[in-house]
Amino acid sequence: MKIARLVIVSLALCVWPASAHGAAAAPCVAKDTQNLTPTTTAPSWYVPGVTRPCAASSDPIVTPQTAYWTYFKYGWSDAWRTVPYNADYSARDCEVSLRTCGQYIIGDASWFWYACSGRGLSGYDVARNIRYWADRARANGSNWRVYTKTEAGGYPYGCAFSVYALS
């Protein structure tokens, strides 16, 4: 009986100081409508499924949704965009196969695989980056979309993602 109490007290003391001193709050994905430079990797502090938007905006009663990636022109580049929710599904596809998600995202499985793996990115790296930008879109508001594009008016494809606001 004394041994059991000693173990319980010891466990309580191990946990108590962290909670008593107020452990630092986990980082969150902040609203940022200025720094939109596409990236190939998410920040090192970002943990998919754990790190959340700091303050998710409220969704309007009716939200136009896109269940796929939509092609559009972004300056001189070919680009594809989707809603954050669908980006999460594409991230899951990337974890399984860069070719599968590449077919859904840019419509070219081989080129997507070649561009991403050629930069040393694994399916997990690409998925983590897509999820980061999906959380940035959520933090920025309901009119923000995740996008990817070619580097300069066509190929090469850059395997980088970012967000932008619909007009």
C-alpha atoms as a printed R data frame, in Angstrom:
    type eleno elety resid chain resno       x      y       z
1   ATOM     1    CA   MET     A     1   0.000  0.000   0.000
2   ATOM     2    CA   LYS     A     2   2.831  2.434   0.878
3   ATOM     3    CA   ILE     A     3   4.612  1.630  -2.392
4   ATOM     4    CA   ALA     A     4   1.461  2.359  -4.412
5   ATOM     5    CA   ARG     A     5   1.019  5.743  -2.673
6   ATOM     6    CA   LEU     A     6   4.663  6.585  -3.240
7   ATOM     7    CA   VAL     A     7   4.339  5.895  -6.964
8   ATOM     8    CA   ILE     A     8   1.187  8.019  -7.259
9   ATOM     9    CA   VAL     A     9   2.810 10.905  -5.359
10  ATOM    10    CA   SER     A    10   5.950 10.635  -7.507
11  ATOM    11    CA   LEU     A    11   3.898 10.735 -10.713
12  ATOM    12    CA   ALA     A    12   1.954 13.730  -9.473
13  ATOM    13    CA   LEU     A    13   5.185 15.591  -8.698
14  ATOM    14    CA   CYS     A    14   6.528 14.835 -12.176
15  ATOM    15    CA   VAL     A    15   3.465 16.338 -13.828
16  ATOM    16    CA   TRP     A    16   2.741 19.160 -11.387
17  ATOM    17    CA   PRO     A    17   5.589 21.617 -12.118
18  ATOM    18    CA   ALA     A    18   4.853 21.904 -15.854
19  ATOM    19    CA   SER     A    19   1.202 22.675 -15.314
20  ATOM    20    CA   ALA     A    20   1.838 24.869 -12.271
21  ATOM    21    CA   HIS     A    21   4.251 27.149 -14.102
22  ATOM    22    CA   GLY     A    22   2.008 27.432 -17.146
23  ATOM    23    CA   ALA     A    23   3.638 25.518 -19.967
24  ATOM    24    CA   ALA     A    24   4.175 27.618 -23.078
25  ATOM    25    CA   ALA     A    25   1.245 27.639 -25.434
26  ATOM    26    CA   ALA     A    26   1.663 25.545 -28.552
27  ATOM    27    CA   PRO     A    27   2.351 27.592 -31.684
28  ATOM    28    CA   CYS     A    28  -0.542 28.139 -34.039
29  ATOM    29    CA   VAL     A    29  -0.908 29.153 -37.681
30  ATOM    30    CA   ALA     A    30  -1.522 32.893 -37.599
31  ATOM    31    CA   LYS     A    31  -3.549 34.943 -40.019
32  ATOM    32    CA   ASP     A    32  -1.097 36.394 -42.526
33  ATOM    33    CA   THR     A    33  -2.334 38.028 -45.712
34  ATOM    34    CA   GLN     A    34   1.028 39.635 -46.570
35  ATOM    35    CA   ASN     A    35   3.711 36.923 -46.636
36  ATOM    36    CA   LEU     A    36   2.325 34.622 -49.309
37  ATOM    37    CA   THR     A    37   5.564 33.407 -50.875
38  ATOM    38    CA   PRO     A    38   5.010 29.779 -51.946
39  ATOM    39    CA   THR     A    39   7.078 27.204 -50.075
40  ATOM    40    CA   THR     A    40   8.084 23.613 -50.717
41  ATOM    41    CA   THR     A    41   8.182 22.785 -47.007
42  ATOM    42    CA   ALA     A    42   6.154 23.813 -43.984
43  ATOM    43    CA   PRO     A    43   7.868 25.612 -41.073
44  ATOM    44    CA   SER     A    44   9.748 23.308 -38.701
45  ATOM    45    CA   TRP     A    45   7.356 24.128 -35.815
46  ATOM    46    CA   TYR     A    46   4.274 23.010 -37.778
47  ATOM    47    CA   VAL     A    47   2.869 19.608 -36.750
48  ATOM    48    CA   PRO     A    48  -0.009 18.377 -38.978
49  ATOM    49    CA   GLY     A    49  -3.135 17.573 -36.994
50  ATOM    50    CA   VAL     A    50  -1.726 19.260 -33.864
51  ATOM    51    CA   THR     A    51  -0.928 22.831 -34.888
52  ATOM    52    CA   ARG     A    52  -4.175 24.636 -35.658
53  ATOM    53    CA   PRO     A    53  -5.101 28.087 -36.973
54  ATOM    54    CA   CYS     A    54  -4.765 30.705 -34.207
55  ATOM    55    CA   ALA     A    55  -8.224 32.084 -34.861
56  ATOM    56    CA   ALA     A    56 -10.329 30.408 -37.494
57  ATOM    57    CA   SER     A    57 -12.706 32.801 -39.150
58  ATOM    58    CA   SER     A    58 -16.371 32.049 -38.998
59  ATOM    59    CA   ASP     A    59 -17.822 30.518 -42.118
60  ATOM    60    CA   PRO     A    60 -20.763 32.204 -43.818
61  ATOM    61    CA   ILE     A    61 -24.045 30.311 -44.021
62  ATOM    62    CA   VAL     A    62 -23.329 29.339 -47.630
63  ATOM    63    CA   THR     A    63 -19.726 28.668 -48.640
64  ATOM    64    CA   PRO     A    64 -18.844 27.939 -52.248
65  ATOM    65    CA   GLN     A    65 -16.848 24.732 -52.160
66  ATOM    66    CA   THR     A    66 -14.563 23.084 -54.685
67  ATOM    67    CA   ALA     A    67 -14.235 19.333 -54.377
68  ATOM    68    CA   TYR     A    68 -11.289 19.317 -56.770
69  ATOM    69    CA   TRP     A    69  -8.365 21.484 -57.854
70  ATOM    70    CA   THR     A    70  -9.390 24.141 -60.355
71  ATOM    71    CA   TYR     A    71  -7.022 25.321 -63.094
72  ATOM    72    CA   PHE     A    72  -6.539 29.087 -63.451
73  ATOM    73    CA   LYS     A    73  -3.919 31.561 -64.677
74  ATOM    74    CA   TYR     A    74  -1.785 33.177 -61.964
75  ATOM    75    CA   GLY     A    75   0.182 35.938 -63.636
76  ATOM    76    CA   TRP     A    76   2.186 34.162 -66.319
77  ATOM    77    CA   SER     A    77   1.923 30.790 -64.620
78  ATOM    78    CA   ASP     A    78  -0.467 27.885 -64.843
79  ATOM    79    CA   ALA     A    79  -1.985 27.353 -61.396
80  ATOM    80    CA   TRP     A    80  -4.431 25.132 -59.525
81  ATOM    81    CA   ARG     A    81  -6.467 26.014 -56.427
82  ATOM    82    CA   THR     A    82  -8.807 24.365 -53.962
83  ATOM    83    CA   VAL     A    83 -10.546 24.932 -50.635
84  ATOM    84    CA   PRO     A    84  -8.650 24.033 -47.443
85  ATOM    85    CA   TYR     A    85 -10.851 21.015 -46.736
86  ATOM    86    CA   ASN     A    86 -10.050 19.453 -50.113
87  ATOM    87    CA   ALA     A    87  -6.366 20.321 -49.692
88  ATOM    88    CA   ASP     A    88  -6.392 18.128 -46.566
89  ATOM    89    CA   TYR     A    89  -7.654 15.204 -48.646
90  ATOM    90    CA   SER     A    90  -4.994 15.828 -51.279
91  ATOM    91    CA   ALA     A    91  -2.371 15.826 -48.538
92  ATOM    92    CA   ARG     A    92  -3.534 12.381 -47.497
93  ATOM    93    CA   ASP     A    93  -3.230 11.247 -51.135
94  ATOM    94    CA   CYS     A    94   0.344 12.619 -51.240
95  ATOM    95    CA   GLU     A    95   1.322 10.594 -48.186
96  ATOM    96    CA   VAL     A    96   0.251  7.462 -50.046
97  ATOM    97    CA   SER     A    97   1.620  8.393 -53.478
98  ATOM    98    CA   LEU     A    98   3.009 11.577 -55.012
99  ATOM    99    CA   ARG     A    99   1.735 10.354 -58.365
100 ATOM   100    CA   THR     A   100  -1.842  9.927 -57.124
101 ATOM   101    CA   CYS     A   101  -2.023 13.375 -55.562
102 ATOM   102    CA   GLY     A   102  -0.239 14.872 -58.559
103 ATOM   103    CA   GLN     A   103  -2.930 13.526 -60.851
104 ATOM   104    CA   TYR     A   104  -5.624 15.176 -58.717
105 ATOM   105    CA   ILE     A   105  -3.782 18.448 -58.108
106 ATOM   106    CA   ILE     A   106  -2.183 19.366 -61.453
107 ATOM   107    CA   GLY     A   107  -3.524 16.609 -63.689
108 ATOM   108    CA   ASP     A   108  -0.050 15.222 -64.413
109 ATOM   109    CA   ALA     A   109   0.992 12.439 -62.057
110 ATOM   110    CA   SER     A   110   4.442 11.866 -63.558
111 ATOM   111    CA   TRP     A   111   5.436 15.524 -63.737
112 ATOM   112    CA   PHE     A   112   4.257 16.149 -60.159
113 ATOM   113    CA   TRP     A   113   6.253 13.156 -58.891
114 ATOM   114    CA   TYR     A   114   9.335 14.185 -60.868
115 ATOM   115    CA   ALA     A   115   9.203 17.822 -59.720
116 ATOM   116    CA   CYS     A   116   8.645 17.039 -56.033
117 ATOM   117    CA   SER     A   117  10.927 14.031 -55.630
118 ATOM   118    CA   GLY     A   118  13.560 15.833 -57.722
119 ATOM   119    CA   ARG     A   119  13.665 18.486 -54.998
120 ATOM   120    CA   GLY     A   120  14.224 15.782 -52.394
121 ATOM   121    CA   LEU     A   121  10.661 15.967 -51.090
122 ATOM   122    CA   SER     A   122   8.869 12.880 -49.857
123 ATOM   123    CA   GLY     A   123   5.107 12.403 -49.965
124 ATOM   124    CA   TYR     A   124   5.064 13.242 -46.258
125 ATOM   125    CA   ASP     A   125   6.951 16.534 -46.870
126 ATOM   126    CA   VAL     A   126   4.514 17.596 -49.587
127 ATOM   127    CA   ALA     A   127   1.494 16.575 -47.493
128 ATOM   128    CA   ARG     A   128   2.764 18.484 -44.461
129 ATOM   129    CA   ASN     A   129   3.281 21.609 -46.571
130 ATOM   130    CA   ILE     A   130  -0.197 21.359 -48.123
131 ATOM   131    CA   ARG     A   131  -1.758 21.008 -44.649
132 ATOM   132    CA   TYR     A   132   0.195 24.037 -43.399
133 ATOM   133    CA   TRP     A   133  -1.142 26.192 -46.224
134 ATOM   134    CA   ALA     A   134  -4.665 24.810 -45.732
135 ATOM   135    CA   ASP     A   135  -4.455 25.983 -42.109
136 ATOM   136    CA   ARG     A   136  -3.158 29.383 -43.287
137 ATOM   137    CA   ALA     A   137  -6.167 29.656 -45.617
138 ATOM   138    CA   ARG     A   138  -8.496 28.804 -42.716
139 ATOM   139    CA   ALA     A   139  -6.833 31.418 -40.498
140 ATOM   140    CA   ASN     A   140  -7.095 34.064 -43.228
141 ATOM   141    CA   GLY     A   141 -10.826 33.628 -43.853
142 ATOM   142    CA   SER     A   142 -13.441 31.810 -45.894
143 ATOM   143    CA   ASN     A   143 -12.465 33.395 -49.238
144 ATOM   144    CA   TRP     A   144  -8.887 32.062 -49.099
145 ATOM   145    CA   ARG     A   145  -7.745 29.087 -51.188
146 ATOM   146    CA   VAL     A   146  -4.680 26.863 -51.323
147 ATOM   147    CA   TYR     A   147  -2.861 27.010 -54.643
148 ATOM   148    CA   THR     A   148   0.159 25.686 -56.468
149 ATOM   149    CA   LYS     A   149   1.621 26.848 -59.758
150 ATOM   150    CA   THR     A   150   4.305 26.440 -62.344
151 ATOM   151    CA   GLU     A   151   7.382 28.544 -61.755
152 ATOM   152    CA   ALA     A   152   7.209 30.930 -64.719
153 ATOM   153    CA   GLY     A   153   4.580 30.701 -67.397
154 ATOM   154    CA   GLY     A   154   4.607 26.952 -67.848
155 ATOM   155    CA   TYR     A   155   7.058 24.278 -66.876
156 ATOM   156    CA   PRO     A   156   8.913 23.653 -64.643
157 ATOM   157    CA   TYR     A   157   6.410 22.853 -61.952
158 ATOM   158    CA   GLY     A   158   7.805 23.956 -58.584
159 ATOM   159    CA   CYS     A   159   6.046 21.718 -56.026
160 ATOM   160    CA   ALA     A   160   5.424 24.799 -53.861
161 ATOM   161    CA   PHE     A   161   2.131 25.823 -52.272
162 ATOM   162    CA   SER     A   162   0.663 29.033 -50.880
163 ATOM   163    CA   VAL     A   163  -2.699 30.765 -50.451
164 ATOM   164    CA   TYR     A   164  -4.522 33.629 -52.080
165 ATOM   165    CA   ALA     A   165  -7.873 35.345 -51.678
166 ATOM   166    CA   LEU     A   166 -10.706 35.069 -54.159
167 ATOM   167    CA   SER     A   167 -11.873 38.478 -55.352
